[in-house]
């Protein structure tokens, strides 16, 4: 089976989204909310036998922590 990737990324400077298969999904207020949304599909992918990678962007130096 293939490896599947879920990336939590900032969307247009405000909100967060989940990138999977080259597509952005969601408009989450926090990266934690986007992460939680990605975990369900990632868990299903594991059950199907896929290798899974979930990544989350860090906070930029000039950005205050949320």
Secondary structure as UniProt FT lines:
FT   STRAND          3..11
FT   TURN            12..13
FT   STRAND          14..20
FT   TURN            21..22
FT   STRAND          23..28
FT   HELIX           31..47
FT   TURN            48..49
FT   STRAND          51..56
FT   TURN            61..62
//
